[in-house]
Amino acid sequence: MDMSGMSASSTSSSSSGMTMAMAMVFTNSHSTPLWSSTWTPTTSGQYAGTCIFLIILAIIGRCLMAFKAAMERRWLAIALDRRYVVVAGKKPDSILDKADPDTIKTGTLTCQGVDETVRVVRQVATETQPWRFSVDLPRAALAFVVAGVSYLLMLAVMTMNVGYFMSVLAGTFIGELAVGRYIVHWSEH
């Protein structure tokens, strides 16, 4: 079967319904739309501004990931410190120390707290923590924002514009250089 006579119009008609062909090679056009037709740079200055915006957005994306990782560590530490054990047969310190007037005046601060019949025990092993509104709502909100920024950066790269692509890479590099040490993935433990 000889396909040398097949024209470009017959191959484009097979896509039936695609109004705009997607670029399959990188381009360096300064008029590539970003996310919508209203954000289409027309001058070199607007194009440079768009690239600077993408760099800043990529840096913000890395900062958000570092912030989420720091919050995860904080939430885990709080959850692990939230283990209380009631000591059987232990009387509160306030009852024991009423006979000593010096203790009542100054107060007694111990690792168990002041006048408590419970001890705070730190759990070493990590396990799935119980669902808490105060932790899981901010966690979901952070994941929502991180995913949104990441998808916007992905869409910028998918324009196949070299400037946009390099801007996202540069922003990711700068962001990782600045806050990458705070981003600890659980798989690295």
PyMOL CGO cylinders between C-alpha atoms (Angstrom):
from pymol import cmd
from pymol.cgo import CYLINDER

trace = [
    CYLINDER, 0.00, 0.00, 0.00, 1.57, 3.30, -1.09, 0.3, 1, 1, 1, 1, 1, 1,
    CYLINDER, 1.57, 3.30, -1.09, 1.00, 6.13, 1.38, 0.3, 1, 1, 1, 1, 1, 1,
    CYLINDER, 1.00, 6.13, 1.38, 3.23, 8.68, -0.31, 0.3, 1, 1, 1, 1, 1, 1,
    CYLINDER, 3.23, 8.68, -0.31, 0.22, 10.35, -1.88, 0.3, 1, 1, 1, 1, 1, 1,
    CYLINDER, 0.22, 10.35, -1.88, -1.47, 10.96, 1.47, 0.3, 1, 1, 1, 1, 1, 1,
    CYLINDER, -1.47, 10.96, 1.47, -1.72, 14.68, 2.09, 0.3, 1, 1, 1, 1, 1, 1,
    CYLINDER, -1.72, 14.68, 2.09, -1.53, 16.60, 5.37, 0.3, 1, 1, 1, 1, 1, 1,
    CYLINDER, -1.53, 16.60, 5.37, -5.20, 17.48, 5.05, 0.3, 1, 1, 1, 1, 1, 1,
    CYLINDER, -5.20, 17.48, 5.05, -6.24, 13.84, 5.12, 0.3, 1, 1, 1, 1, 1, 1,
    CYLINDER, -6.24, 13.84, 5.12, -4.20, 13.18, 8.29, 0.3, 1, 1, 1, 1, 1, 1,
    CYLINDER, -4.20, 13.18, 8.29, -5.62, 16.22, 10.03, 0.3, 1, 1, 1, 1, 1, 1,
    CYLINDER, -5.62, 16.22, 10.03, -9.18, 15.18, 9.16, 0.3, 1, 1, 1, 1, 1, 1,
    CYLINDER, -9.18, 15.18, 9.16, -8.65, 11.97, 11.09, 0.3, 1, 1, 1, 1, 1, 1,
    CYLINDER, -8.65, 11.97, 11.09, -8.45, 13.97, 14.31, 0.3, 1, 1, 1, 1, 1, 1,
    CYLINDER, -8.45, 13.97, 14.31, -12.05, 15.11, 13.64, 0.3, 1, 1, 1, 1, 1, 1,
    CYLINDER, -12.05, 15.11, 13.64, -12.98, 17.80, 16.06, 0.3, 1, 1, 1, 1, 1, 1,
    CYLINDER, -12.98, 17.80, 16.06, -9.63, 19.08, 17.25, 0.3, 1, 1, 1, 1, 1, 1,
    CYLINDER, -9.63, 19.08, 17.25, -9.65, 22.79, 16.54, 0.3, 1, 1, 1, 1, 1, 1,
    CYLINDER, -9.65, 22.79, 16.54, -6.10, 23.45, 17.66, 0.3, 1, 1, 1, 1, 1, 1,
    CYLINDER, -6.10, 23.45, 17.66, -3.16, 21.17, 17.00, 0.3, 1, 1, 1, 1, 1, 1,
    CYLINDER, -3.16, 21.17, 17.00, -0.91, 20.54, 19.99, 0.3, 1, 1, 1, 1, 1, 1,
    CYLINDER, -0.91, 20.54, 19.99, 2.75, 21.31, 19.44, 0.3, 1, 1, 1, 1, 1, 1,
    CYLINDER, 2.75, 21.31, 19.44, 4.85, 18.17, 19.64, 0.3, 1, 1, 1, 1, 1, 1,
    CYLINDER, 4.85, 18.17, 19.64, 8.19, 19.99, 19.65, 0.3, 1, 1, 1, 1, 1, 1,
    CYLINDER, 8.19, 19.99, 19.65, 9.58, 22.73, 21.86, 0.3, 1, 1, 1, 1, 1, 1,
    CYLINDER, 9.58, 22.73, 21.86, 9.03, 26.23, 20.59, 0.3, 1, 1, 1, 1, 1, 1,
    CYLINDER, 9.03, 26.23, 20.59, 10.50, 29.56, 21.59, 0.3, 1, 1, 1, 1, 1, 1,
    CYLINDER, 10.50, 29.56, 21.59, 7.58, 31.73, 20.55, 0.3, 1, 1, 1, 1, 1, 1,
    CYLINDER, 7.58, 31.73, 20.55, 7.05, 34.79, 22.73, 0.3, 1, 1, 1, 1, 1, 1,
    CYLINDER, 7.05, 34.79, 22.73, 3.30, 34.67, 22.13, 0.3, 1, 1, 1, 1, 1, 1,
    CYLINDER, 3.30, 34.67, 22.13, 2.49, 31.27, 23.66, 0.3, 1, 1, 1, 1, 1, 1,
    CYLINDER, 2.49, 31.27, 23.66, -0.68, 31.45, 25.77, 0.3, 1, 1, 1, 1, 1, 1,
    CYLINDER, -0.68, 31.45, 25.77, -0.37, 30.42, 29.40, 0.3, 1, 1, 1, 1, 1, 1,
    CYLINDER, -0.37, 30.42, 29.40, -3.46, 28.71, 30.89, 0.3, 1, 1, 1, 1, 1, 1,
    CYLINDER, -3.46, 28.71, 30.89, -5.94, 30.79, 28.83, 0.3, 1, 1, 1, 1, 1, 1,
    CYLINDER, -5.94, 30.79, 28.83, -6.10, 32.86, 25.68, 0.3, 1, 1, 1, 1, 1, 1,
    CYLINDER, -6.10, 32.86, 25.68, -6.29, 36.04, 27.77, 0.3, 1, 1, 1, 1, 1, 1,
    CYLINDER, -6.29, 36.04, 27.77, -2.80, 35.38, 29.17, 0.3, 1, 1, 1, 1, 1, 1,
    CYLINDER, -2.80, 35.38, 29.17, -0.91, 35.58, 25.90, 0.3, 1, 1, 1, 1, 1, 1,
    CYLINDER, -0.91, 35.58, 25.90, 2.21, 37.71, 25.96, 0.3, 1, 1, 1, 1, 1, 1,
    CYLINDER, 2.21, 37.71, 25.96, 2.50, 40.03, 22.97, 0.3, 1, 1, 1, 1, 1, 1,
    CYLINDER, 2.50, 40.03, 22.97, 5.80, 41.73, 23.77, 0.3, 1, 1, 1, 1, 1, 1,
    CYLINDER, 5.80, 41.73, 23.77, 9.17, 40.49, 24.97, 0.3, 1, 1, 1, 1, 1, 1,
    CYLINDER, 9.17, 40.49, 24.97, 8.61, 42.28, 28.29, 0.3, 1, 1, 1, 1, 1, 1,
    CYLINDER, 8.61, 42.28, 28.29, 5.32, 40.48, 28.86, 0.3, 1, 1, 1, 1, 1, 1,
    CYLINDER, 5.32, 40.48, 28.86, 6.98, 37.18, 27.99, 0.3, 1, 1, 1, 1, 1, 1,
    CYLINDER, 6.98, 37.18, 27.99, 9.81, 37.88, 30.47, 0.3, 1, 1, 1, 1, 1, 1,
    CYLINDER, 9.81, 37.88, 30.47, 7.22, 38.79, 33.11, 0.3, 1, 1, 1, 1, 1, 1,
    CYLINDER, 7.22, 38.79, 33.11, 5.41, 35.53, 32.49, 0.3, 1, 1, 1, 1, 1, 1,
    CYLINDER, 5.41, 35.53, 32.49, 8.67, 33.60, 32.85, 0.3, 1, 1, 1, 1, 1, 1,
    CYLINDER, 8.67, 33.60, 32.85, 9.49, 35.43, 36.10, 0.3, 1, 1, 1, 1, 1, 1,
    CYLINDER, 9.49, 35.43, 36.10, 6.00, 34.65, 37.37, 0.3, 1, 1, 1, 1, 1, 1,
    CYLINDER, 6.00, 34.65, 37.37, 6.56, 30.95, 36.62, 0.3, 1, 1, 1, 1, 1, 1,
    CYLINDER, 6.56, 30.95, 36.62, 9.89, 31.01, 38.47, 0.3, 1, 1, 1, 1, 1, 1,
    CYLINDER, 9.89, 31.01, 38.47, 8.21, 32.55, 41.52, 0.3, 1, 1, 1, 1, 1, 1,
    CYLINDER, 8.21, 32.55, 41.52, 5.31, 30.08, 41.33, 0.3, 1, 1, 1, 1, 1, 1,
    CYLINDER, 5.31, 30.08, 41.33, 7.73, 27.14, 41.22, 0.3, 1, 1, 1, 1, 1, 1,
    CYLINDER, 7.73, 27.14, 41.22, 9.59, 28.54, 44.25, 0.3, 1, 1, 1, 1, 1, 1,
    CYLINDER, 9.59, 28.54, 44.25, 6.26, 28.93, 46.07, 0.3, 1, 1, 1, 1, 1, 1,
    CYLINDER, 6.26, 28.93, 46.07, 5.43, 25.32, 45.17, 0.3, 1, 1, 1, 1, 1, 1,
    CYLINDER, 5.43, 25.32, 45.17, 8.65, 24.06, 46.78, 0.3, 1, 1, 1, 1, 1, 1,
    CYLINDER, 8.65, 24.06, 46.78, 8.06, 26.26, 49.84, 0.3, 1, 1, 1, 1, 1, 1,
    CYLINDER, 8.06, 26.26, 49.84, 4.56, 24.85, 50.21, 0.3, 1, 1, 1, 1, 1, 1,
    CYLINDER, 4.56, 24.85, 50.21, 5.93, 21.31, 50.06, 0.3, 1, 1, 1, 1, 1, 1,
    CYLINDER, 5.93, 21.31, 50.06, 8.51, 22.17, 52.74, 0.3, 1, 1, 1, 1, 1, 1,
    CYLINDER, 8.51, 22.17, 52.74, 5.82, 23.78, 54.89, 0.3, 1, 1, 1, 1, 1, 1,
    CYLINDER, 5.82, 23.78, 54.89, 3.60, 20.71, 54.55, 0.3, 1, 1, 1, 1, 1, 1,
    CYLINDER, 3.60, 20.71, 54.55, 6.50, 18.43, 55.52, 0.3, 1, 1, 1, 1, 1, 1,
    CYLINDER, 6.50, 18.43, 55.52, 7.27, 20.59, 58.56, 0.3, 1, 1, 1, 1, 1, 1,
    CYLINDER, 7.27, 20.59, 58.56, 3.63, 20.55, 59.61, 0.3, 1, 1, 1, 1, 1, 1,
    CYLINDER, 3.63, 20.55, 59.61, 3.49, 16.76, 59.20, 0.3, 1, 1, 1, 1, 1, 1,
    CYLINDER, 3.49, 16.76, 59.20, 6.48, 16.42, 61.54, 0.3, 1, 1, 1, 1, 1, 1,
    CYLINDER, 6.48, 16.42, 61.54, 4.86, 18.79, 64.02, 0.3, 1, 1, 1, 1, 1, 1,
    CYLINDER, 4.86, 18.79, 64.02, 1.51, 16.99, 63.92, 0.3, 1, 1, 1, 1, 1, 1,
    CYLINDER, 1.51, 16.99, 63.92, 3.23, 13.64, 64.39, 0.3, 1, 1, 1, 1, 1, 1,
    CYLINDER, 3.23, 13.64, 64.39, 5.23, 14.92, 67.37, 0.3, 1, 1, 1, 1, 1, 1,
    CYLINDER, 5.23, 14.92, 67.37, 2.07, 16.28, 68.97, 0.3, 1, 1, 1, 1, 1, 1,
    CYLINDER, 2.07, 16.28, 68.97, 0.24, 13.00, 68.36, 0.3, 1, 1, 1, 1, 1, 1,
    CYLINDER, 0.24, 13.00, 68.36, 3.08, 10.95, 69.81, 0.3, 1, 1, 1, 1, 1, 1,
    CYLINDER, 3.08, 10.95, 69.81, 3.26, 13.18, 72.89, 0.3, 1, 1, 1, 1, 1, 1,
    CYLINDER, 3.26, 13.18, 72.89, -0.49, 12.82, 73.41, 0.3, 1, 1, 1, 1, 1, 1,
    CYLINDER, -0.49, 12.82, 73.41, -0.20, 9.49, 75.17, 0.3, 1, 1, 1, 1, 1, 1,
    CYLINDER, -0.20, 9.49, 75.17, -1.40, 9.52, 78.77, 0.3, 1, 1, 1, 1, 1, 1,
    CYLINDER, -1.40, 9.52, 78.77, -1.03, 6.65, 81.19, 0.3, 1, 1, 1, 1, 1, 1,
    CYLINDER, -1.03, 6.65, 81.19, -2.83, 6.69, 84.52, 0.3, 1, 1, 1, 1, 1, 1,
    CYLINDER, -2.83, 6.69, 84.52, -0.55, 5.50, 87.27, 0.3, 1, 1, 1, 1, 1, 1,
    CYLINDER, -0.55, 5.50, 87.27, -2.46, 3.02, 89.43, 0.3, 1, 1, 1, 1, 1, 1,
    CYLINDER, -2.46, 3.02, 89.43, -2.45, 3.84, 93.13, 0.3, 1, 1, 1, 1, 1, 1,
    CYLINDER, -2.45, 3.84, 93.13, -0.62, 7.17, 92.74, 0.3, 1, 1, 1, 1, 1, 1,
    CYLINDER, -0.62, 7.17, 92.74, -2.10, 10.01, 94.70, 0.3, 1, 1, 1, 1, 1, 1,
    CYLINDER, -2.10, 10.01, 94.70, -1.97, 13.52, 93.27, 0.3, 1, 1, 1, 1, 1, 1,
    CYLINDER, -1.97, 13.52, 93.27, 1.12, 15.48, 94.22, 0.3, 1, 1, 1, 1, 1, 1,
    CYLINDER, 1.12, 15.48, 94.22, -1.04, 18.18, 95.79, 0.3, 1, 1, 1, 1, 1, 1,
    CYLINDER, -1.04, 18.18, 95.79, -2.35, 15.70, 98.37, 0.3, 1, 1, 1, 1, 1, 1,
    CYLINDER, -2.35, 15.70, 98.37, 1.11, 14.33, 99.14, 0.3, 1, 1, 1, 1, 1, 1,
    CYLINDER, 1.11, 14.33, 99.14, 2.81, 17.70, 99.48, 0.3, 1, 1, 1, 1, 1, 1,
    CYLINDER, 2.81, 17.70, 99.48, 0.25, 19.54, 101.65, 0.3, 1, 1, 1, 1, 1, 1,
    CYLINDER, 0.25, 19.54, 101.65, 2.20, 18.61, 104.73, 0.3, 1, 1, 1, 1, 1, 1,
    CYLINDER, 2.20, 18.61, 104.73, 5.29, 20.43, 103.42, 0.3, 1, 1, 1, 1, 1, 1,
    CYLINDER, 5.29, 20.43, 103.42, 4.64, 24.22, 103.45, 0.3, 1, 1, 1, 1, 1, 1,
    CYLINDER, 4.64, 24.22, 103.45, 7.67, 25.00, 101.23, 0.3, 1, 1, 1, 1, 1, 1,
    CYLINDER, 7.67, 25.00, 101.23, 6.31, 22.86, 98.39, 0.3, 1, 1, 1, 1, 1, 1,
    CYLINDER, 6.31, 22.86, 98.39, 2.92, 24.56, 98.50, 0.3, 1, 1, 1, 1, 1, 1,
    CYLINDER, 2.92, 24.56, 98.50, 4.47, 28.04, 98.28, 0.3, 1, 1, 1, 1, 1, 1,
    CYLINDER, 4.47, 28.04, 98.28, 6.78, 27.28, 95.37, 0.3, 1, 1, 1, 1, 1, 1,
    CYLINDER, 6.78, 27.28, 95.37, 4.85, 24.54, 93.62, 0.3, 1, 1, 1, 1, 1, 1,
    CYLINDER, 4.85, 24.54, 93.62, 6.24, 21.31, 92.25, 0.3, 1, 1, 1, 1, 1, 1,
    CYLINDER, 6.24, 21.31, 92.25, 6.94, 20.96, 88.57, 0.3, 1, 1, 1, 1, 1, 1,
    CYLINDER, 6.94, 20.96, 88.57, 7.84, 17.47, 87.47, 0.3, 1, 1, 1, 1, 1, 1,
    CYLINDER, 7.84, 17.47, 87.47, 8.04, 15.64, 84.19, 0.3, 1, 1, 1, 1, 1, 1,
    CYLINDER, 8.04, 15.64, 84.19, 4.54, 14.34, 84.93, 0.3, 1, 1, 1, 1, 1, 1,
    CYLINDER, 4.54, 14.34, 84.93, 3.19, 17.88, 85.15, 0.3, 1, 1, 1, 1, 1, 1,
    CYLINDER, 3.19, 17.88, 85.15, 1.90, 19.76, 88.14, 0.3, 1, 1, 1, 1, 1, 1,
    CYLINDER, 1.90, 19.76, 88.14, -0.36, 17.83, 90.53, 0.3, 1, 1, 1, 1, 1, 1,
    CYLINDER, -0.36, 17.83, 90.53, -1.29, 15.12, 88.03, 0.3, 1, 1, 1, 1, 1, 1,
    CYLINDER, -1.29, 15.12, 88.03, -2.05, 11.45, 88.45, 0.3, 1, 1, 1, 1, 1, 1,
    CYLINDER, -2.05, 11.45, 88.45, -1.12, 10.72, 84.85, 0.3, 1, 1, 1, 1, 1, 1,
    CYLINDER, -1.12, 10.72, 84.85, 2.18, 10.54, 83.06, 0.3, 1, 1, 1, 1, 1, 1,
    CYLINDER, 2.18, 10.54, 83.06, 2.84, 11.62, 79.51, 0.3, 1, 1, 1, 1, 1, 1,
    CYLINDER, 2.84, 11.62, 79.51, 4.53, 8.81, 77.64, 0.3, 1, 1, 1, 1, 1, 1,
    CYLINDER, 4.53, 8.81, 77.64, 6.19, 9.37, 74.29, 0.3, 1, 1, 1, 1, 1, 1,
    CYLINDER, 6.19, 9.37, 74.29, 5.56, 6.61, 71.80, 0.3, 1, 1, 1, 1, 1, 1,
    CYLINDER, 5.56, 6.61, 71.80, 8.58, 5.79, 69.66, 0.3, 1, 1, 1, 1, 1, 1,
    CYLINDER, 8.58, 5.79, 69.66, 6.95, 3.71, 66.92, 0.3, 1, 1, 1, 1, 1, 1,
    CYLINDER, 6.95, 3.71, 66.92, 4.94, 5.50, 64.28, 0.3, 1, 1, 1, 1, 1, 1,
    CYLINDER, 4.94, 5.50, 64.28, 1.59, 4.17, 63.25, 0.3, 1, 1, 1, 1, 1, 1,
    CYLINDER, 1.59, 4.17, 63.25, -1.47, 5.56, 61.57, 0.3, 1, 1, 1, 1, 1, 1,
    CYLINDER, -1.47, 5.56, 61.57, -2.79, 8.34, 63.73, 0.3, 1, 1, 1, 1, 1, 1,
    CYLINDER, -2.79, 8.34, 63.73, -6.49, 8.72, 64.50, 0.3, 1, 1, 1, 1, 1, 1,
    CYLINDER, -6.49, 8.72, 64.50, -8.48, 11.18, 62.41, 0.3, 1, 1, 1, 1, 1, 1,
    CYLINDER, -8.48, 11.18, 62.41, -8.52, 14.65, 63.96, 0.3, 1, 1, 1, 1, 1, 1,
    CYLINDER, -8.52, 14.65, 63.96, -10.34, 17.65, 62.55, 0.3, 1, 1, 1, 1, 1, 1,
    CYLINDER, -10.34, 17.65, 62.55, -7.61, 20.01, 63.79, 0.3, 1, 1, 1, 1, 1, 1,
    CYLINDER, -7.61, 20.01, 63.79, -4.95, 18.08, 61.85, 0.3, 1, 1, 1, 1, 1, 1,
    CYLINDER, -4.95, 18.08, 61.85, -6.68, 16.53, 58.85, 0.3, 1, 1, 1, 1, 1, 1,
    CYLINDER, -6.68, 16.53, 58.85, -8.49, 19.66, 57.65, 0.3, 1, 1, 1, 1, 1, 1,
    CYLINDER, -8.49, 19.66, 57.65, -5.26, 21.73, 57.40, 0.3, 1, 1, 1, 1, 1, 1,
    CYLINDER, -5.26, 21.73, 57.40, -3.48, 18.71, 55.89, 0.3, 1, 1, 1, 1, 1, 1,
    CYLINDER, -3.48, 18.71, 55.89, -6.15, 18.40, 53.19, 0.3, 1, 1, 1, 1, 1, 1,
    CYLINDER, -6.15, 18.40, 53.19, -6.07, 22.16, 52.52, 0.3, 1, 1, 1, 1, 1, 1,
    CYLINDER, -6.07, 22.16, 52.52, -2.28, 22.09, 52.13, 0.3, 1, 1, 1, 1, 1, 1,
    CYLINDER, -2.28, 22.09, 52.13, -2.46, 19.09, 49.80, 0.3, 1, 1, 1, 1, 1, 1,
    CYLINDER, -2.46, 19.09, 49.80, -5.13, 20.92, 47.77, 0.3, 1, 1, 1, 1, 1, 1,
    CYLINDER, -5.13, 20.92, 47.77, -2.95, 24.02, 47.36, 0.3, 1, 1, 1, 1, 1, 1,
    CYLINDER, -2.95, 24.02, 47.36, 0.23, 22.01, 46.62, 0.3, 1, 1, 1, 1, 1, 1,
    CYLINDER, 0.23, 22.01, 46.62, -1.58, 19.94, 43.99, 0.3, 1, 1, 1, 1, 1, 1,
    CYLINDER, -1.58, 19.94, 43.99, -3.11, 23.05, 42.43, 0.3, 1, 1, 1, 1, 1, 1,
    CYLINDER, -3.11, 23.05, 42.43, 0.27, 24.81, 42.13, 0.3, 1, 1, 1, 1, 1, 1,
    CYLINDER, 0.27, 24.81, 42.13, 1.88, 21.62, 40.81, 0.3, 1, 1, 1, 1, 1, 1,
    CYLINDER, 1.88, 21.62, 40.81, -0.79, 21.17, 38.14, 0.3, 1, 1, 1, 1, 1, 1,
    CYLINDER, -0.79, 21.17, 38.14, -0.51, 24.80, 37.05, 0.3, 1, 1, 1, 1, 1, 1,
    CYLINDER, -0.51, 24.80, 37.05, 3.25, 24.33, 36.65, 0.3, 1, 1, 1, 1, 1, 1,
    CYLINDER, 3.25, 24.33, 36.65, 2.66, 21.11, 34.74, 0.3, 1, 1, 1, 1, 1, 1,
    CYLINDER, 2.66, 21.11, 34.74, 0.29, 22.88, 32.37, 0.3, 1, 1, 1, 1, 1, 1,
    CYLINDER, 0.29, 22.88, 32.37, 2.89, 25.59, 31.81, 0.3, 1, 1, 1, 1, 1, 1,
    CYLINDER, 2.89, 25.59, 31.81, 5.45, 22.95, 30.85, 0.3, 1, 1, 1, 1, 1, 1,
    CYLINDER, 5.45, 22.95, 30.85, 2.92, 21.24, 28.58, 0.3, 1, 1, 1, 1, 1, 1,
    CYLINDER, 2.92, 21.24, 28.58, 2.75, 24.35, 26.39, 0.3, 1, 1, 1, 1, 1, 1,
    CYLINDER, 2.75, 24.35, 26.39, 6.08, 23.09, 25.03, 0.3, 1, 1, 1, 1, 1, 1,
    CYLINDER, 6.08, 23.09, 25.03, 7.50, 26.61, 25.30, 0.3, 1, 1, 1, 1, 1, 1,
    CYLINDER, 7.50, 26.61, 25.30, 11.22, 26.54, 26.09, 0.3, 1, 1, 1, 1, 1, 1,
    CYLINDER, 11.22, 26.54, 26.09, 11.08, 29.70, 28.18, 0.3, 1, 1, 1, 1, 1, 1,
    CYLINDER, 11.08, 29.70, 28.18, 8.20, 28.43, 30.29, 0.3, 1, 1, 1, 1, 1, 1,
    CYLINDER, 8.20, 28.43, 30.29, 9.88, 25.05, 30.70, 0.3, 1, 1, 1, 1, 1, 1,
    CYLINDER, 9.88, 25.05, 30.70, 13.20, 26.56, 31.76, 0.3, 1, 1, 1, 1, 1, 1,
    CYLINDER, 13.20, 26.56, 31.76, 11.43, 28.98, 34.12, 0.3, 1, 1, 1, 1, 1, 1,
    CYLINDER, 11.43, 28.98, 34.12, 9.67, 26.12, 35.91, 0.3, 1, 1, 1, 1, 1, 1,
    CYLINDER, 9.67, 26.12, 35.91, 12.96, 24.23, 36.17, 0.3, 1, 1, 1, 1, 1, 1,
    CYLINDER, 12.96, 24.23, 36.17, 14.81, 27.31, 37.43, 0.3, 1, 1, 1, 1, 1, 1,
    CYLINDER, 14.81, 27.31, 37.43, 12.14, 28.00, 40.04, 0.3, 1, 1, 1, 1, 1, 1,
    CYLINDER, 12.14, 28.00, 40.04, 12.19, 24.40, 41.18, 0.3, 1, 1, 1, 1, 1, 1,
    CYLINDER, 12.19, 24.40, 41.18, 15.98, 24.51, 41.46, 0.3, 1, 1, 1, 1, 1, 1,
    CYLINDER, 15.98, 24.51, 41.46, 15.99, 27.76, 43.44, 0.3, 1, 1, 1, 1, 1, 1,
    CYLINDER, 15.99, 27.76, 43.44, 13.15, 26.59, 45.69, 0.3, 1, 1, 1, 1, 1, 1,
    CYLINDER, 13.15, 26.59, 45.69, 14.84, 23.27, 46.36, 0.3, 1, 1, 1, 1, 1, 1,
    CYLINDER, 14.84, 23.27, 46.36, 18.11, 25.04, 47.05, 0.3, 1, 1, 1, 1, 1, 1,
    CYLINDER, 18.11, 25.04, 47.05, 16.39, 27.30, 49.57, 0.3, 1, 1, 1, 1, 1, 1,
    CYLINDER, 16.39, 27.30, 49.57, 14.05, 24.89, 51.40, 0.3, 1, 1, 1, 1, 1, 1,
    CYLINDER, 14.05, 24.89, 51.40, 14.81, 21.40, 50.11, 0.3, 1, 1, 1, 1, 1, 1,
    CYLINDER, 14.81, 21.40, 50.11, 16.40, 20.30, 53.37, 0.3, 1, 1, 1, 1, 1, 1,
    CYLINDER, 16.40, 20.30, 53.37, 13.05, 20.72, 55.09, 0.3, 1, 1, 1, 1, 1, 1,
    CYLINDER, 13.05, 20.72, 55.09, 11.26, 18.43, 52.64, 0.3, 1, 1, 1, 1, 1, 1,
    CYLINDER, 11.26, 18.43, 52.64, 11.62, 14.95, 54.11, 0.3, 1, 1, 1, 1, 1, 1,
    CYLINDER, 11.62, 14.95, 54.11, 9.64, 12.23, 52.41, 0.3, 1, 1, 1, 1, 1, 1,
    CYLINDER, 9.64, 12.23, 52.41, 8.33, 9.40, 54.58, 0.3, 1, 1, 1, 1, 1, 1,
    CYLINDER, 8.33, 9.40, 54.58, 9.85, 6.86, 52.22, 0.3, 1, 1, 1, 1, 1, 1,
    CYLINDER, 9.85, 6.86, 52.22, 13.33, 8.11, 53.17, 0.3, 1, 1, 1, 1, 1, 1,
    CYLINDER, 13.33, 8.11, 53.17, 12.95, 7.01, 56.81, 0.3, 1, 1, 1, 1, 1, 1,
]
cmd.load_cgo(trace, "trace")
